[in-house]
Amino acid sequence: MESIWQLAKNMEQEGIEFYRKLSEDTAISELAGVFYFLMEQEKVHLSVFTDMERGMMMQSRDRHSAKDTAKQIFPKIAPAFKDIENKLSAIDAYRKAEEVERKSVEYYTSLLPQAENEQQKKALEMIIEEERDHESIMQSIADFAEDPSKWIED
């Protein structure tokens, strides 16, 4: 049976591949940058889970706000969503990414009681918050793609 950390690592690896594909497939360079940023965040999470599996202590690090990064690009990507065909396929991808992030939050939350020490618990809590940010970003991008005129900075 796989360890809880291996399952978490598998989830992060899937996220890395998913965001890599989105960043490569989008024709909107600013949006590709957001997906690349999210992919890099998933790599950091993978590294944290690898360290936790090895019983290593997590190194302290700054928590980057993915939301701030995403907010900067919304005004720049609005014109790209005028093409309805691109818009519909993109929205499906964004909603899928939102779902992936939601499942990550649920899974990592379920791991909290299994944390072996306070360090692991804090690492999980930090990653849960980052995954919530990612989910919020994907929801905002999908909502924006559906109707750019209704976008409100929050």
The 8 nearest C-alpha neighbors of each residue, nearest first, counted from 0:
[[1, 2, 3, 5, 6, 4, 7, 9],
 [2, 0, 5, 6, 3, 4, 7, 9],
 [1, 3, 5, 4, 6, 0, 52, 7],
 [4, 2, 6, 5, 7, 1, 110, 52],
 [3, 5, 7, 2, 6, 52, 48, 8],
 [4, 6, 8, 2, 7, 3, 1, 9],
 [5, 7, 9, 3, 4, 8, 10, 2],
 [6, 8, 4, 10, 5, 9, 3, 11],
 [9, 7, 5, 11, 45, 10, 6, 4],
 [10, 8, 6, 12, 7, 11, 5, 13],
 [9, 11, 7, 13, 8, 12, 6, 14],
 [10, 12, 14, 8, 13, 9, 41, 45],
 [13, 11, 15, 9, 14, 10, 8, 16],
 [12, 14, 10, 16, 11, 15, 17, 9],
 [15, 13, 11, 17, 12, 16, 18, 10],
 [16, 14, 38, 12, 18, 13, 17, 41],
 [15, 17, 19, 13, 14, 18, 20, 12],
 [16, 18, 14, 20, 19, 15, 13, 21],
 [19, 17, 21, 38, 34, 20, 15, 16],
 [20, 18, 16, 22, 17, 21, 15, 38],
 [19, 21, 23, 17, 18, 22, 24, 16],
 [20, 22, 18, 24, 23, 19, 25, 17],
 [23, 21, 31, 34, 19, 20, 24, 35],
 [22, 24, 20, 21, 25, 19, 31, 26],
 [25, 23, 21, 22, 20, 26, 31, 19],
 [26, 24, 27, 22, 23, 31, 21, 30],
 [25, 27, 28, 24, 31, 23, 30, 79],
 [28, 26, 30, 25, 29, 31, 76, 79],
 [27, 29, 31, 30, 26, 32, 25, 22],
 [30, 28, 32, 31, 27, 72, 33, 76],
 [29, 31, 33, 32, 27, 28, 34, 72],
 [32, 30, 22, 28, 34, 29, 33, 25],
 [31, 33, 35, 29, 30, 34, 36, 28],
 [34, 32, 36, 30, 35, 31, 37, 69],
 [35, 33, 37, 22, 31, 18, 36, 32],
 [34, 36, 32, 38, 33, 37, 22, 31],
 [37, 35, 33, 39, 34, 38, 32, 40],
 [38, 36, 40, 34, 39, 35, 33, 41],
 [37, 39, 15, 35, 41, 18, 40, 36],
 [38, 40, 42, 36, 37, 41, 35, 43],
 [41, 39, 37, 43, 42, 38, 36, 44],
 [40, 42, 44, 38, 43, 39, 11, 15],
 [43, 41, 45, 39, 40, 44, 46, 38],
 [42, 44, 46, 40, 41, 45, 47, 39],
 [45, 43, 41, 47, 46, 42, 48, 40],
 [46, 44, 42, 48, 8, 43, 47, 11],
 [45, 47, 49, 43, 44, 48, 50, 42],
 [48, 46, 44, 50, 49, 45, 51, 43],
 [47, 49, 51, 45, 50, 46, 4, 52],
 [50, 48, 46, 52, 47, 51, 45, 53],
 [49, 51, 55, 53, 47, 48, 52, 46],
 [52, 50, 48, 54, 53, 49, 55, 47],
 [51, 53, 49, 50, 54, 4, 48, 5],
 [54, 52, 50, 51, 55, 49, 48, 56],
 [55, 53, 51, 52, 50, 56, 49, 119],
 [56, 54, 50, 53, 51, 57, 52, 49],
 [55, 57, 58, 54, 118, 51, 50, 119],
 [58, 56, 59, 55, 47, 50, 118, 122],
 [57, 59, 60, 56, 47, 55, 122, 50],
 [58, 60, 57, 61, 56, 122, 62, 118],
 [61, 59, 58, 62, 57, 63, 43, 125],
 [60, 62, 63, 59, 64, 58, 125, 129],
 [61, 63, 60, 64, 129, 125, 65, 59],
 [64, 62, 65, 61, 129, 67, 66, 40],
 [65, 63, 66, 67, 62, 68, 132, 129],
 [64, 66, 68, 67, 63, 69, 132, 133],
 [67, 65, 69, 64, 68, 136, 70, 132],
 [68, 66, 70, 65, 69, 64, 71, 63],
 [67, 69, 65, 66, 70, 71, 64, 33],
 [70, 68, 66, 71, 67, 72, 33, 65],
 [71, 69, 67, 72, 68, 73, 66, 152],
 [70, 72, 69, 68, 73, 67, 74, 75],
 [71, 73, 75, 70, 69, 74, 29, 76],
 [74, 72, 75, 76, 70, 71, 77, 69],
 [75, 73, 72, 76, 77, 71, 70, 78],
 [74, 76, 72, 73, 77, 78, 29, 71],
 [75, 77, 73, 79, 78, 74, 72, 27],
 [76, 78, 79, 80, 74, 75, 147, 73],
 [79, 77, 80, 76, 81, 75, 82, 74],
 [80, 78, 77, 76, 81, 82, 27, 86],
 [79, 81, 86, 82, 78, 77, 144, 83],
 [80, 82, 79, 78, 83, 86, 77, 85],
 [83, 81, 80, 85, 84, 86, 79, 78],
 [84, 82, 86, 85, 81, 87, 80, 88],
 [85, 83, 86, 87, 82, 88, 89, 81],
 [86, 84, 83, 88, 82, 87, 89, 80],
 [85, 87, 83, 89, 80, 84, 88, 90],
 [88, 86, 90, 89, 84, 85, 83, 91],
 [89, 87, 91, 90, 85, 86, 84, 92],
 [88, 90, 92, 86, 91, 87, 85, 93],
 [89, 91, 93, 87, 141, 92, 88, 86],
 [90, 92, 94, 88, 89, 93, 95, 87],
 [93, 91, 95, 89, 90, 94, 96, 88],
 [92, 94, 96, 90, 95, 141, 91, 137],
 [93, 95, 97, 91, 96, 92, 90, 98],
 [96, 94, 92, 98, 93, 97, 91, 99],
 [97, 95, 99, 93, 98, 94, 92, 100],
 [96, 98, 134, 94, 137, 100, 95, 99],
 [97, 99, 101, 95, 96, 100, 102, 94],
 [100, 98, 96, 102, 101, 97, 95, 103],
 [99, 101, 103, 134, 97, 102, 98, 130],
 [102, 100, 98, 104, 103, 99, 134, 97],
 [103, 101, 105, 99, 104, 100, 106, 98],
 [102, 104, 100, 106, 101, 105, 107, 99],
 [105, 103, 101, 107, 127, 102, 106, 108],
 [106, 104, 102, 108, 103, 107, 109, 101],
 [107, 105, 109, 103, 108, 104, 102, 110],
 [106, 108, 110, 109, 104, 105, 103, 127],
 [107, 109, 105, 110, 106, 111, 104, 127],
 [108, 110, 106, 107, 111, 105, 112, 113],
 [111, 109, 107, 113, 108, 112, 106, 114],
 [110, 112, 113, 114, 108, 109, 120, 107],
 [113, 111, 114, 110, 109, 120, 108, 115],
 [114, 112, 110, 111, 115, 109, 120, 3],
 [115, 113, 111, 120, 119, 116, 112, 110],
 [114, 116, 113, 119, 117, 120, 118, 112],
 [117, 115, 118, 119, 114, 120, 121, 113],
 [116, 118, 120, 119, 121, 115, 114, 122],
 [119, 117, 121, 120, 116, 122, 56, 57],
 [120, 118, 122, 121, 117, 114, 116, 123],
 [119, 121, 117, 123, 114, 118, 122, 111],
 [122, 120, 124, 118, 123, 119, 117, 125],
 [123, 121, 119, 125, 120, 124, 118, 126],
 [124, 122, 126, 120, 125, 121, 127, 119],
 [123, 125, 121, 127, 122, 126, 120, 128],
 [126, 124, 122, 128, 123, 127, 121, 129],
 [125, 127, 129, 123, 128, 124, 130, 122],
 [128, 126, 124, 130, 104, 125, 129, 123],
 [129, 127, 131, 125, 126, 130, 124, 132],
 [128, 130, 126, 132, 131, 127, 133, 125],
 [129, 131, 133, 127, 132, 128, 100, 104],
 [132, 130, 134, 128, 129, 133, 135, 127],
 [131, 133, 129, 135, 130, 134, 136, 128],
 [132, 134, 130, 136, 131, 135, 137, 129],
 [135, 133, 97, 131, 100, 137, 132, 136],
 [134, 136, 132, 138, 133, 137, 139, 131],
 [137, 135, 133, 139, 138, 134, 66, 140],
 [136, 138, 140, 97, 134, 139, 135, 93],
 [137, 139, 135, 141, 136, 140, 97, 142],
 [140, 138, 136, 142, 137, 141, 143, 135],
 [139, 141, 143, 137, 142, 138, 144, 136],
 [142, 140, 144, 138, 90, 143, 93, 139],
 [143, 141, 139, 145, 144, 140, 138, 146],
 [142, 144, 147, 140, 146, 141, 145, 150],
 [145, 143, 141, 142, 146, 147, 140, 80],
 [146, 144, 142, 143, 141, 147, 90, 86],
 [145, 147, 143, 148, 144, 149, 142, 150],
 [148, 146, 143, 150, 149, 144, 77, 145],
 [147, 149, 146, 150, 143, 151, 77, 145],
 [150, 148, 147, 146, 151, 143, 142, 145],
 [149, 151, 147, 143, 148, 152, 146, 142],
 [152, 150, 153, 149, 148, 143, 147, 139],
 [151, 153, 150, 70, 73, 139, 149, 71],
 [152, 151, 70, 150, 66, 139, 67, 135]]
